[in-house]
Amino acid sequence: MSSNFYLEGTPDDVKNAKGLHLLTMNTPNGQAVQIFLEELKDAYGVEWTTTLINIMTNDQKNDWFLKLDPNGITTLLA
């Protein structure tokens, strides 16, 4: 993605991610996606990184997150 895509306040680990990047809260749904990504890595060498989102501080409602996912869902694969 273009660097112009990200808003001010977007975490550096999100802006600089290579390959697949998972933004999630550590919930059962988020863990299921992480397990899936580990399987893809083992089978195909898919590189991925993750950023944990804290819903207690409303990270998913920050402008930078809503630009990636307007619905504010806490498990997002970008």
PDB file with one MODEL, atoms N, CA, C and O in Angstrom:
MODEL        1
ATOM      1  N   MET A   1       0.828  -1.174   0.000  1.00  0.00           N
ATOM      2  CA  MET A   1       0.000   0.000   0.000  1.00  0.00           C
ATOM      3  C   MET A   1       0.877   1.243   0.000  1.00  0.00           C
ATOM      4  O   MET A   1       1.996   1.224   0.512  1.00  0.00           O
ATOM      5  N   SER A   2       0.388   2.268  -0.547  1.00  0.00           N
ATOM      6  CA  SER A   2       1.103   3.527  -0.602  1.00  0.00           C
ATOM      7  C   SER A   2       1.236   4.121   0.796  1.00  0.00           C
ATOM      8  O   SER A   2       0.340   3.965   1.626  1.00  0.00           O
ATOM      9  N   SER A   3       2.356   4.804   1.060  1.00  0.00           N
ATOM     10  CA  SER A   3       2.536   5.433   2.358  1.00  0.00           C
ATOM     11  C   SER A   3       1.514   6.550   2.570  1.00  0.00           C
ATOM     12  O   SER A   3       1.243   6.916   3.713  1.00  0.00           O
ATOM     13  N   ASN A   4       0.937   7.103   1.491  1.00  0.00           N
ATOM     14  CA  ASN A   4      -0.101   8.122   1.609  1.00  0.00           C
ATOM     15  C   ASN A   4      -1.411   7.538   2.119  1.00  0.00           C
ATOM     16  O   ASN A   4      -2.310   8.281   2.512  1.00  0.00           O
ATOM     17  N   PHE A   5      -1.523   6.242   2.117  1.00  0.00           N
ATOM     18  CA  PHE A   5      -2.747   5.574   2.547  1.00  0.00           C
ATOM     19  C   PHE A   5      -2.958   5.713   4.049  1.00  0.00           C
ATOM     20  O   PHE A   5      -4.092   5.833   4.512  1.00  0.00           O
ATOM     21  N   TYR A   6      -1.869   5.696   4.806  1.00  0.00           N
ATOM     22  CA  TYR A   6      -1.971   5.685   6.259  1.00  0.00           C
ATOM     23  C   TYR A   6      -2.147   7.084   6.829  1.00  0.00           C
ATOM     24  O   TYR A   6      -1.560   8.046   6.334  1.00  0.00           O
ATOM     25  N   LEU A   7      -2.948   7.187   7.858  1.00  0.00           N
ATOM     26  CA  LEU A   7      -3.188   8.452   8.539  1.00  0.00           C
ATOM     27  C   LEU A   7      -2.141   8.678   9.626  1.00  0.00           C
ATOM     28  O   LEU A   7      -1.454   7.748  10.050  1.00  0.00           O
ATOM     29  N   GLU A   8      -2.033   9.916  10.064  1.00  0.00           N
ATOM     30  CA  GLU A   8      -1.169  10.223  11.198  1.00  0.00           C
ATOM     31  C   GLU A   8      -1.692   9.449  12.408  1.00  0.00           C
ATOM     32  O   GLU A   8      -2.900   9.375  12.632  1.00  0.00           O
ATOM     33  N   GLY A   9      -0.796   8.888  13.164  1.00  0.00           N
ATOM     34  CA  GLY A   9      -1.192   8.099  14.325  1.00  0.00           C
ATOM     35  C   GLY A   9      -1.225   6.608  14.067  1.00  0.00           C
ATOM     36  O   GLY A   9      -1.364   5.823  15.005  1.00  0.00           O
ATOM     37  N   THR A  10      -1.098   6.198  12.799  1.00  0.00           N
ATOM     38  CA  THR A  10      -1.039   4.771  12.491  1.00  0.00           C
ATOM     39  C   THR A  10       0.252   4.201  13.077  1.00  0.00           C
ATOM     40  O   THR A  10       1.326   4.742  12.815  1.00  0.00           O
ATOM     41  N   PRO A  11       0.176   3.129  13.861  1.00  0.00           N
ATOM     42  CA  PRO A  11       1.394   2.549  14.452  1.00  0.00           C
ATOM     43  C   PRO A  11       2.404   2.146  13.379  1.00  0.00           C
ATOM     44  O   PRO A  11       2.028   1.712  12.290  1.00  0.00           O
ATOM     45  N   ASP A  12       3.685   2.293  13.698  1.00  0.00           N
ATOM     46  CA  ASP A  12       4.746   1.968  12.749  1.00  0.00           C
ATOM     47  C   ASP A  12       4.710   0.507  12.325  1.00  0.00           C
ATOM     48  O   ASP A  12       4.994   0.199  11.167  1.00  0.00           O
ATOM     49  N   ASP A  13       4.364  -0.412  13.249  1.00  0.00           N
ATOM     50  CA  ASP A  13       4.334  -1.827  12.865  1.00  0.00           C
ATOM     51  C   ASP A  13       3.242  -2.100  11.834  1.00  0.00           C
ATOM     52  O   ASP A  13       3.347  -3.065  11.076  1.00  0.00           O
ATOM     53  N   VAL A  14       2.215  -1.289  11.790  1.00  0.00           N
ATOM     54  CA  VAL A  14       1.173  -1.423  10.766  1.00  0.00           C
ATOM     55  C   VAL A  14       1.668  -0.830   9.445  1.00  0.00           C
ATOM     56  O   VAL A  14       1.524  -1.450   8.391  1.00  0.00           O
ATOM     57  N   LYS A  15       2.247   0.364   9.505  1.00  0.00           N
ATOM     58  CA  LYS A  15       2.718   1.033   8.288  1.00  0.00           C
ATOM     59  C   LYS A  15       3.845   0.270   7.605  1.00  0.00           C
ATOM     60  O   LYS A  15       3.943   0.281   6.378  1.00  0.00           O
ATOM     61  N   ASN A  16       4.696  -0.392   8.385  1.00  0.00           N
ATOM     62  CA  ASN A  16       5.891  -1.039   7.831  1.00  0.00           C
ATOM     63  C   ASN A  16       5.736  -2.543   7.657  1.00  0.00           C
ATOM     64  O   ASN A  16       6.724  -3.236   7.415  1.00  0.00           O
ATOM     65  N   ALA A  17       4.533  -3.056   7.773  1.00  0.00           N
ATOM     66  CA  ALA A  17       4.308  -4.496   7.681  1.00  0.00           C
ATOM     67  C   ALA A  17       4.652  -5.019   6.287  1.00  0.00           C
ATOM     68  O   ALA A  17       4.355  -4.383   5.277  1.00  0.00           O
ATOM     69  N   LYS A  18       5.275  -6.172   6.257  1.00  0.00           N
ATOM     70  CA  LYS A  18       5.590  -6.870   5.009  1.00  0.00           C
ATOM     71  C   LYS A  18       4.710  -8.119   4.951  1.00  0.00           C
ATOM     72  O   LYS A  18       4.530  -8.801   5.960  1.00  0.00           O
ATOM     73  N   GLY A  19       4.172  -8.412   3.793  1.00  0.00           N
ATOM     74  CA  GLY A  19       3.307  -9.578   3.659  1.00  0.00           C
ATOM     75  C   GLY A  19       1.963  -9.326   4.321  1.00  0.00           C
ATOM     76  O   GLY A  19       1.493  -8.189   4.351  1.00  0.00           O
ATOM     77  N   LEU A  20       1.347 -10.353   4.844  1.00  0.00           N
ATOM     78  CA  LEU A  20       0.059 -10.230   5.514  1.00  0.00           C
ATOM     79  C   LEU A  20       0.255  -9.625   6.899  1.00  0.00           C
ATOM     80  O   LEU A  20       1.246  -9.909   7.572  1.00  0.00           O
ATOM     81  N   HIS A  21      -0.676  -8.806   7.312  1.00  0.00           N
ATOM     82  CA  HIS A  21      -0.607  -8.204   8.643  1.00  0.00           C
ATOM     83  C   HIS A  21      -1.961  -8.341   9.310  1.00  0.00           C
ATOM     84  O   HIS A  21      -2.980  -7.903   8.774  1.00  0.00           O
ATOM     85  N   LEU A  22      -1.962  -8.952  10.483  1.00  0.00           N
ATOM     86  CA  LEU A  22      -3.188  -9.203  11.237  1.00  0.00           C
ATOM     87  C   LEU A  22      -3.314  -8.175  12.348  1.00  0.00           C
ATOM     88  O   LEU A  22      -2.403  -8.016  13.161  1.00  0.00           O
ATOM     89  N   LEU A  23      -4.435  -7.482  12.384  1.00  0.00           N
ATOM     90  CA  LEU A  23      -4.770  -6.582  13.482  1.00  0.00           C
ATOM     91  C   LEU A  23      -5.896  -7.262  14.243  1.00  0.00           C
ATOM     92  O   LEU A  23      -6.968  -7.496  13.684  1.00  0.00           O
ATOM     93  N   THR A  24      -5.667  -7.582  15.505  1.00  0.00           N
ATOM     94  CA  THR A  24      -6.637  -8.383  16.230  1.00  0.00           C
ATOM     95  C   THR A  24      -6.553  -8.154  17.721  1.00  0.00           C
ATOM     96  O   THR A  24      -5.550  -7.656  18.233  1.00  0.00           O
ATOM     97  N   MET A  25      -7.602  -8.518  18.404  1.00  0.00           N
ATOM     98  CA  MET A  25      -7.574  -8.636  19.851  1.00  0.00           C
ATOM     99  C   MET A  25      -7.349 -10.116  20.126  1.00  0.00           C
ATOM    100  O   MET A  25      -7.753 -10.962  19.328  1.00  0.00           O
ATOM    101  N   ASN A  26      -6.724 -10.430  21.221  1.00  0.00           N
ATOM    102  CA  ASN A  26      -6.393 -11.825  21.511  1.00  0.00           C
ATOM    103  C   ASN A  26      -7.633 -12.560  22.040  1.00  0.00           C
ATOM    104  O   ASN A  26      -7.727 -12.889  23.223  1.00  0.00           O
ATOM    105  N   THR A  27      -8.573 -12.804  21.128  1.00  0.00           N
ATOM    106  CA  THR A  27      -9.821 -13.503  21.428  1.00  0.00           C
ATOM    107  C   THR A  27      -9.804 -14.844  20.698  1.00  0.00           C
ATOM    108  O   THR A  27      -8.909 -15.080  19.886  1.00  0.00           O
ATOM    109  N   PRO A  28     -10.769 -15.729  20.965  1.00  0.00           N
ATOM    110  CA  PRO A  28     -10.808 -16.991  20.222  1.00  0.00           C
ATOM    111  C   PRO A  28     -10.846 -16.800  18.705  1.00  0.00           C
ATOM    112  O   PRO A  28     -10.186 -17.541  17.977  1.00  0.00           O
ATOM    113  N   ASN A  29     -11.609 -15.818  18.218  1.00  0.00           N
ATOM    114  CA  ASN A  29     -11.646 -15.578  16.775  1.00  0.00           C
ATOM    115  C   ASN A  29     -10.294 -15.111  16.264  1.00  0.00           C
ATOM    116  O   ASN A  29      -9.834 -15.565  15.216  1.00  0.00           O
ATOM    117  N   GLY A  30      -9.659 -14.213  16.993  1.00  0.00           N
ATOM    118  CA  GLY A  30      -8.338 -13.737  16.606  1.00  0.00           C
ATOM    119  C   GLY A  30      -7.302 -14.844  16.649  1.00  0.00           C
ATOM    120  O   GLY A  30      -6.428 -14.916  15.785  1.00  0.00           O
ATOM    121  N   GLN A  31      -7.395 -15.710  17.652  1.00  0.00           N
ATOM    122  CA  GLN A  31      -6.465 -16.835  17.761  1.00  0.00           C
ATOM    123  C   GLN A  31      -6.657 -17.828  16.625  1.00  0.00           C
ATOM    124  O   GLN A  31      -5.690 -18.421  16.147  1.00  0.00           O
ATOM    125  N   ALA A  32      -7.899 -18.011  16.190  1.00  0.00           N
ATOM    126  CA  ALA A  32      -8.158 -18.925  15.071  1.00  0.00           C
ATOM    127  C   ALA A  32      -7.470 -18.421  13.804  1.00  0.00           C
ATOM    128  O   ALA A  32      -6.912 -19.213  13.044  1.00  0.00           O
ATOM    129  N   VAL A  33      -7.505 -17.120  13.573  1.00  0.00           N
ATOM    130  CA  VAL A  33      -6.841 -16.553  12.397  1.00  0.00           C
ATOM    131  C   VAL A  33      -5.323 -16.715  12.534  1.00  0.00           C
ATOM    132  O   VAL A  33      -4.641 -17.019  11.554  1.00  0.00           O
ATOM    133  N   GLN A  34      -4.798 -16.516  13.736  1.00  0.00           N
ATOM    134  CA  GLN A  34      -3.361 -16.689  13.952  1.00  0.00           C
ATOM    135  C   GLN A  34      -2.934 -18.130  13.680  1.00  0.00           C
ATOM    136  O   GLN A  34      -1.880 -18.363  13.088  1.00  0.00           O
ATOM    137  N   ILE A  35      -3.734 -19.084  14.103  1.00  0.00           N
ATOM    138  CA  ILE A  35      -3.438 -20.498  13.837  1.00  0.00           C
ATOM    139  C   ILE A  35      -3.454 -20.760  12.334  1.00  0.00           C
ATOM    140  O   ILE A  35      -2.581 -21.454  11.812  1.00  0.00           O
ATOM    141  N   PHE A  36      -4.445 -20.207  11.642  1.00  0.00           N
ATOM    142  CA  PHE A  36      -4.524 -20.351  10.193  1.00  0.00           C
ATOM    143  C   PHE A  36      -3.277 -19.785   9.523  1.00  0.00           C
ATOM    144  O   PHE A  36      -2.725 -20.403   8.612  1.00  0.00           O
ATOM    145  N   LEU A  37      -2.832 -18.615   9.969  1.00  0.00           N
ATOM    146  CA  LEU A  37      -1.639 -17.999   9.383  1.00  0.00           C
ATOM    147  C   LEU A  37      -0.391 -18.831   9.667  1.00  0.00           C
ATOM    148  O   LEU A  37       0.493 -18.923   8.816  1.00  0.00           O
ATOM    149  N   GLU A  38      -0.307 -19.435  10.845  1.00  0.00           N
ATOM    150  CA  GLU A  38       0.822 -20.331  11.150  1.00  0.00           C
ATOM    151  C   GLU A  38       0.820 -21.533  10.211  1.00  0.00           C
ATOM    152  O   GLU A  38       1.876 -21.972   9.754  1.00  0.00           O
ATOM    153  N   GLU A  39      -0.367 -22.064   9.926  1.00  0.00           N
ATOM    154  CA  GLU A  39      -0.476 -23.184   8.984  1.00  0.00           C
ATOM    155  C   GLU A  39      -0.036 -22.759   7.589  1.00  0.00           C
ATOM    156  O   GLU A  39       0.665 -23.509   6.910  1.00  0.00           O
ATOM    157  N   LEU A  40      -0.437 -21.568   7.149  1.00  0.00           N
ATOM    158  CA  LEU A  40      -0.003 -21.061   5.842  1.00  0.00           C
ATOM    159  C   LEU A  40       1.507 -20.884   5.798  1.00  0.00           C
ATOM    160  O   LEU A  40       2.143 -21.165   4.783  1.00  0.00           O
ATOM    161  N   LYS A  41       2.073 -20.420   6.899  1.00  0.00           N
ATOM    162  CA  LYS A  41       3.526 -20.237   6.966  1.00  0.00           C
ATOM    163  C   LYS A  41       4.242 -21.579   6.846  1.00  0.00           C
ATOM    164  O   LYS A  41       5.214 -21.709   6.103  1.00  0.00           O
ATOM    165  N   ASP A  42       3.752 -22.575   7.587  1.00  0.00           N
ATOM    166  CA  ASP A  42       4.371 -23.898   7.541  1.00  0.00           C
ATOM    167  C   ASP A  42       4.233 -24.547   6.169  1.00  0.00           C
ATOM    168  O   ASP A  42       5.176 -25.171   5.682  1.00  0.00           O
ATOM    169  N   ALA A  43       3.074 -24.407   5.547  1.00  0.00           N
ATOM    170  CA  ALA A  43       2.814 -25.074   4.275  1.00  0.00           C
ATOM    171  C   ALA A  43       3.407 -24.336   3.080  1.00  0.00           C
ATOM    172  O   ALA A  43       3.928 -24.961   2.156  1.00  0.00           O
ATOM    173  N   TYR A  44       3.328 -23.007   3.098  1.00  0.00           N
ATOM    174  CA  TYR A  44       3.685 -22.233   1.906  1.00  0.00           C
ATOM    175  C   TYR A  44       4.738 -21.161   2.139  1.00  0.00           C
ATOM    176  O   TYR A  44       5.149 -20.484   1.197  1.00  0.00           O
ATOM    177  N   GLY A  45       5.177 -20.998   3.374  1.00  0.00           N
ATOM    178  CA  GLY A  45       6.178 -19.971   3.663  1.00  0.00           C
ATOM    179  C   GLY A  45       5.623 -18.564   3.677  1.00  0.00           C
ATOM    180  O   GLY A  45       6.370 -17.602   3.500  1.00  0.00           O
ATOM    181  N   VAL A  46       4.318 -18.426   3.887  1.00  0.00           N
ATOM    182  CA  VAL A  46       3.677 -17.106   3.906  1.00  0.00           C
ATOM    183  C   VAL A  46       4.179 -16.324   5.113  1.00  0.00           C
ATOM    184  O   VAL A  46       4.117 -16.802   6.246  1.00  0.00           O
ATOM    185  N   GLU A  47       4.675 -15.122   4.857  1.00  0.00           N
ATOM    186  CA  GLU A  47       5.138 -14.267   5.942  1.00  0.00           C
ATOM    187  C   GLU A  47       3.981 -13.421   6.449  1.00  0.00           C
ATOM    188  O   GLU A  47       3.170 -12.930   5.663  1.00  0.00           O
ATOM    189  N   TRP A  48       3.907 -13.252   7.768  1.00  0.00           N
ATOM    190  CA  TRP A  48       2.851 -12.445   8.345  1.00  0.00           C
ATOM    191  C   TRP A  48       3.315 -11.857   9.665  1.00  0.00           C
ATOM    192  O   TRP A  48       4.219 -12.384  10.315  1.00  0.00           O
ATOM    193  N   THR A  49       2.686 -10.762  10.048  1.00  0.00           N
ATOM    194  CA  THR A  49       2.952 -10.117  11.322  1.00  0.00           C
ATOM    195  C   THR A  49       1.615  -9.785  11.961  1.00  0.00           C
ATOM    196  O   THR A  49       0.565  -9.890  11.326  1.00  0.00           O
ATOM    197  N   THR A  50       1.666  -9.385  13.219  1.00  0.00           N
ATOM    198  CA  THR A  50       0.419  -9.085  13.917  1.00  0.00           C
ATOM    199  C   THR A  50       0.563  -7.856  14.802  1.00  0.00           C
ATOM    200  O   THR A  50       1.647  -7.555  15.302  1.00  0.00           O
ATOM    201  N   THR A  51      -0.536  -7.163  14.984  1.00  0.00           N
ATOM    202  CA  THR A  51      -0.647  -6.057  15.932  1.00  0.00           C
ATOM    203  C   THR A  51      -1.869  -6.330  16.786  1.00  0.00           C
ATOM    204  O   THR A  51      -2.961  -6.558  16.267  1.00  0.00           O
ATOM    205  N   LEU A  52      -1.682  -6.305  18.103  1.00  0.00           N
ATOM    206  CA  LEU A  52      -2.814  -6.513  18.999  1.00  0.00           C
ATOM    207  C   LEU A  52      -3.542  -5.193  19.223  1.00  0.00           C
ATOM    208  O   LEU A  52      -2.922  -4.158  19.469  1.00  0.00           O
ATOM    209  N   ILE A  53      -4.861  -5.247  19.134  1.00  0.00           N
ATOM    210  CA  ILE A  53      -5.733  -4.103  19.318  1.00  0.00           C
ATOM    211  C   ILE A  53      -6.367  -4.208  20.708  1.00  0.00           C
ATOM    212  O   ILE A  53      -6.823  -5.281  21.103  1.00  0.00           O
ATOM    213  N   ASN A  54      -6.395  -3.104  21.443  1.00  0.00           N
ATOM    214  CA  ASN A  54      -6.980  -3.083  22.778  1.00  0.00           C
ATOM    215  C   ASN A  54      -8.354  -2.420  22.704  1.00  0.00           C
ATOM    216  O   ASN A  54      -8.454  -1.204  22.546  1.00  0.00           O
ATOM    217  N   ILE A  55      -9.409  -3.223  22.819  1.00  0.00           N
ATOM    218  CA  ILE A  55     -10.758  -2.652  22.729  1.00  0.00           C
ATOM    219  C   ILE A  55     -11.132  -1.888  23.996  1.00  0.00           C
ATOM    220  O   ILE A  55     -12.079  -1.101  23.982  1.00  0.00           O
ATOM    221  N   MET A  56     -10.415  -2.104  25.075  1.00  0.00           N
ATOM    222  CA  MET A  56     -10.698  -1.377  26.317  1.00  0.00           C
ATOM    223  C   MET A  56     -10.345   0.104  26.178  1.00  0.00           C
ATOM    224  O   MET A  56     -10.918   0.946  26.870  1.00  0.00           O
ATOM    225  N   THR A  57      -9.412   0.422  25.292  1.00  0.00           N
ATOM    226  CA  THR A  57      -9.041   1.821  25.046  1.00  0.00           C
ATOM    227  C   THR A  57      -9.581   2.302  23.701  1.00  0.00           C
ATOM    228  O   THR A  57      -9.207   3.373  23.222  1.00  0.00           O
ATOM    229  N   ASN A  58     -10.469   1.500  23.092  1.00  0.00           N
ATOM    230  CA  ASN A  58     -11.126   1.845  21.820  1.00  0.00           C
ATOM    231  C   ASN A  58     -10.158   2.054  20.662  1.00  0.00           C
ATOM    232  O   ASN A  58     -10.385   2.912  19.809  1.00  0.00           O
ATOM    233  N   ASP A  59      -9.068   1.267  20.626  1.00  0.00           N
ATOM    234  CA  ASP A  59      -8.141   1.338  19.491  1.00  0.00           C
ATOM    235  C   ASP A  59      -8.867   1.158  18.167  1.00  0.00           C
ATOM    236  O   ASP A  59      -8.505   1.787  17.172  1.00  0.00           O
ATOM    237  N   GLN A  60      -9.887   0.305  18.143  1.00  0.00           N
ATOM    238  CA  GLN A  60     -10.605   0.002  16.904  1.00  0.00           C
ATOM    239  C   GLN A  60     -11.466   1.163  16.441  1.00  0.00           C
ATOM    240  O   GLN A  60     -12.031   1.106  15.349  1.00  0.00           O
ATOM    241  N   LYS A  61     -11.580   2.211  17.238  1.00  0.00           N
ATOM    242  CA  LYS A  61     -12.365   3.384  16.856  1.00  0.00           C
ATOM    243  C   LYS A  61     -11.482   4.571  16.477  1.00  0.00           C
ATOM    244  O   LYS A  61     -11.994   5.642  16.149  1.00  0.00           O
ATOM    245  N   ASN A  62     -10.151   4.393  16.519  1.00  0.00           N
ATOM    246  CA  ASN A  62      -9.243   5.448  16.081  1.00  0.00           C
ATOM    247  C   ASN A  62      -9.358   5.634  14.575  1.00  0.00           C
ATOM    248  O   ASN A  62      -9.655   4.689  13.845  1.00  0.00           O
ATOM    249  N   ASP A  63      -9.121   6.855  14.119  1.00  0.00           N
ATOM    250  CA  ASP A  63      -9.252   7.167  12.690  1.00  0.00           C
ATOM    251  C   ASP A  63      -8.383   6.268  11.818  1.00  0.00           C
ATOM    252  O   ASP A  63      -8.821   5.827  10.755  1.00  0.00           O
ATOM    253  N   TRP A  64      -7.144   5.989  12.261  1.00  0.00           N
ATOM    254  CA  TRP A  64      -6.251   5.164  11.435  1.00  0.00           C
ATOM    255  C   TRP A  64      -6.814   3.757  11.263  1.00  0.00           C
ATOM    256  O   TRP A  64      -6.674   3.162  10.194  1.00  0.00           O
ATOM    257  N   PHE A  65      -7.453   3.216  12.306  1.00  0.00           N
ATOM    258  CA  PHE A  65      -8.023   1.872  12.203  1.00  0.00           C
ATOM    259  C   PHE A  65      -9.280   1.891  11.345  1.00  0.00           C
ATOM    260  O   PHE A  65      -9.490   0.991  10.532  1.00  0.00           O
ATOM    261  N   LEU A  66     -10.116   2.907  11.520  1.00  0.00           N
ATOM    262  CA  LEU A  66     -11.353   2.996  10.740  1.00  0.00           C
ATOM    263  C   LEU A  66     -11.078   3.210   9.253  1.00  0.00           C
ATOM    264  O   LEU A  66     -11.912   2.862   8.417  1.00  0.00           O
ATOM    265  N   LYS A  67      -9.916   3.781   8.912  1.00  0.00           N
ATOM    266  CA  LYS A  67      -9.558   3.900   7.495  1.00  0.00           C
ATOM    267  C   LYS A  67      -9.295   2.510   6.911  1.00  0.00           C
ATOM    268  O   LYS A  67      -9.619   2.252   5.751  1.00  0.00           O
ATOM    269  N   LEU A  68      -8.707   1.611   7.715  1.00  0.00           N
ATOM    270  CA  LEU A  68      -8.455   0.238   7.261  1.00  0.00           C
ATOM    271  C   LEU A  68      -9.733  -0.589   7.280  1.00  0.00           C
ATOM    272  O   LEU A  68      -9.959  -1.414   6.396  1.00  0.00           O
ATOM    273  N   ASP A  69     -10.570  -0.364   8.298  1.00  0.00           N
ATOM    274  CA  ASP A  69     -11.818  -1.125   8.440  1.00  0.00           C
ATOM    275  C   ASP A  69     -12.907  -0.205   8.995  1.00  0.00           C
ATOM    276  O   ASP A  69     -12.998  -0.010  10.207  1.00  0.00           O
ATOM    277  N   PRO A  70     -13.732   0.360   8.109  1.00  0.00           N
ATOM    278  CA  PRO A  70     -14.762   1.307   8.534  1.00  0.00           C
ATOM    279  C   PRO A  70     -15.747   0.734   9.557  1.00  0.00           C
ATOM    280  O   PRO A  70     -16.404   1.503  10.259  1.00  0.00           O
ATOM    281  N   ASN A  71     -15.867  -0.587   9.659  1.00  0.00           N
ATOM    282  CA  ASN A  71     -16.780  -1.186  10.611  1.00  0.00           C
ATOM    283  C   ASN A  71     -16.190  -1.293  12.013  1.00  0.00           C
ATOM    284  O   ASN A  71     -16.920  -1.558  12.968  1.00  0.00           O
ATOM    285  N   GLY A  72     -14.876  -1.090  12.152  1.00  0.00           N
ATOM    286  CA  GLY A  72     -14.239  -1.162  13.473  1.00  0.00           C
ATOM    287  C   GLY A  72     -14.218  -2.559  14.052  1.00  0.00           C
ATOM    288  O   GLY A  72     -14.265  -2.726  15.271  1.00  0.00           O
ATOM    289  N   ILE A  73     -14.147  -3.571  13.192  1.00  0.00           N
ATOM    290  CA  ILE A  73     -14.061  -4.959  13.638  1.00  0.00           C
ATOM    291  C   ILE A  73     -12.656  -5.209  14.178  1.00  0.00           C
ATOM    292  O   ILE A  73     -11.685  -4.702  13.616  1.00  0.00           O
ATOM    293  N   THR A  74     -12.530  -5.985  15.260  1.00  0.00           N
ATOM    294  CA  THR A  74     -11.214  -6.121  15.895  1.00  0.00           C
ATOM    295  C   THR A  74     -10.339  -7.223  15.332  1.00  0.00           C
ATOM    296  O   THR A  74      -9.222  -7.396  15.820  1.00  0.00           O
ATOM    297  N   THR A  75     -10.767  -7.964  14.357  1.00  0.00           N
ATOM    298  CA  THR A  75      -9.885  -8.909  13.675  1.00  0.00           C
ATOM    299  C   THR A  75      -9.894  -8.542  12.196  1.00  0.00           C
ATOM    300  O   THR A  75     -10.899  -8.704  11.502  1.00  0.00           O
ATOM    301  N   LEU A  76      -8.760  -8.049  11.735  1.00  0.00           N
ATOM    302  CA  LEU A  76      -8.638  -7.546  10.372  1.00  0.00           C
ATOM    303  C   LEU A  76      -7.341  -8.053   9.787  1.00  0.00           C
ATOM    304  O   LEU A  76      -6.286  -7.931  10.408  1.00  0.00           O
ATOM    305  N   LEU A  77      -7.408  -8.612   8.616  1.00  0.00           N
ATOM    306  CA  LEU A  77      -6.217  -9.066   7.898  1.00  0.00           C
ATOM    307  C   LEU A  77      -6.004  -8.133   6.728  1.00  0.00           C
ATOM    308  O   LEU A  77      -6.819  -8.084   5.807  1.00  0.00           O
ATOM    309  N   ALA A  78      -4.915  -7.395   6.763  1.00  0.00           N
ATOM    310  CA  ALA A  78      -4.641  -6.398   5.719  1.00  0.00           C
ATOM    311  C   ALA A  78      -3.464  -6.831   4.866  1.00  0.00           C
ATOM    312  O   ALA A  78      -3.083  -6.122   3.935  1.00  0.00           O
TER     313      ALA A  78
ENDMDL
END
